[in-house]
Amino acid sequence: MHSKLSQLLINAGLVSKQQLERAEKSLKDHGGGIGRRLIEMGYIAQETLAEFVATHYNLPFVNLDQLEINRDAIKLISPEVAQKFILIPIFKTEKDLSIAFSDPTDTATINTIEFMTGLSVIPFAARETDIKKAITAYYPLYNEAA
């Protein structure tokens, strides 16, 4: 069954129906989201996917290399959750938590984070490798300060 994102990628000519079907079959063994599987299987570049999602869903795209991440935001999400869902909290206000996601359309993850933190999540799109680099860079600092 094709997700909305999958159909959009096919319609935009970024992946073929055959590539999508192979990636969906692979999800049963590997888990994760369809976007991550398409990237891991080499069917789409992560930059292409992140920029497409940001543009199509009218979400802001954030370059994590040019952003200082807020320590109060980092403290709200455990490193395990950040690694599992490939996300990094970037800024916190009284009511909102801005988070960079590799898949900012993953409403189940957004709902989980909102439940865990009690804050409304503002999703941002970012490249998966940048998020992983930020997790490595920021969470050791948090662990030392904790």
N, C-alpha and C positions, 0 to 999 in steps of 0.2 A: 504494500500500500504506500503510495507516494505521499509524502508530507507536502504542505504548501510550499516550503522552501525548495524541496526537491523539484516540484513542478516549475517553480520560478526559474531555477537553474537550467532546466531543460529548455524552457521557453526562451531564455536569454542566450541559448547556445553555448553555455559554459561547461556543460557535461552532456553526454549522450544518454539516451534511455538505457542502453546496455550497461554503461558504466554505473548508472544509478542502481540498476537491478543487482549488479555484482556487489556494490557497496552495501545495499540493503541485506543481501544474503550474509555478508560478512559481519554485519551487526550482531547476528545471533551468536556468533562465537566470540566477538571482541567487545560488544557493548558500545556505549558512548552514543554520540549523536551522529546523524548522517553527514553533517559538514565535516566533522573530524575524520570519519571513515573515508570520505572522498579525498581529503587532503592526504591521509596516511597511505592511501592506495595510489597517490600520484595523479589523480584525475583533475585536480584543481589546486592552484597555488593558494596558500593561506591568505596572502595579500589580496588576491582577486576575490576570494570569498568574503573576507572582512569588509572590503570596500563595497562590494555588491550589496551585502546585507545592510550596511549603514545607509547607503543611498536609497535602496528600495524601501526600507522601513522608516526612512527619514530619522535615523538615529545619528547622534554625533559619533564621529570616528576620532579616537584619541591615540596620539603617538606617545606611548609610555616613556620613551627615551627622553622626551622633552617635558616631562611632568614630574613634579615632586609629589609623592604620595603622602597623604595625611596620616600620621601615626594613630590618631584616634579612630580612623576608619579601619586601619589594619587590625587593630585590637578586637574588632567586632566579629571577624571571621577567622576561624582556626586555619592553620596551614593545611591541615588534612582536607577541609572543605574546599579551600582555594585550589589545591592540586586536583581533587576529584572532579570539580566542575570547571576547571581552567578559567578562573576569574581572579581579579584582584580589586579589592575595595580601594577607591582613590580619594574620596572626599566624603565628609560627614557634616550634616547640619543637624539641627534639633530634631527634625522629622524625617529627613531623607538620607539615604546612603547611595552615593554614586559608585557604580561598579563597572569595571571594564571586563567584558565577556568575550570569549572567542565565539560564542553563539548567543548574542543578545536577544534572540527570539525565543529562547528556551524558557517559556513561561512557568514550567514546573519548578525549575531551579530558582527563578525569581521569586515565586511564591514561597518556596522553602526558606530562602534567605530572609524574606519579609517576616515570616513566622518566627524564625530564629532570633532576629534582631529587634522586632517590633517597629521597624522603620520602613518607609516606602523606598523601594529600589528604583533608582534612575539608571537605566542601562546605557552603556556606551559600547561601541564596537572597537575591538583592538585585535592586532595580530596575535595568534596563539603563541608564537615564539617570544614575543615581547612580554606577554603575560607570564609565561614560565620564567623568563629572565627576571621579571619583577618579583615573583614569588621567592625565587632564590635570593635576590638582593635584599628584600625587605623583611622577610620572616626571620632570618637569623638575628637581625637587629631587634625585632620584637621579642624573640625568645631570650636574648641576653638581658633586655630591659625588664622582662617579666619577673 
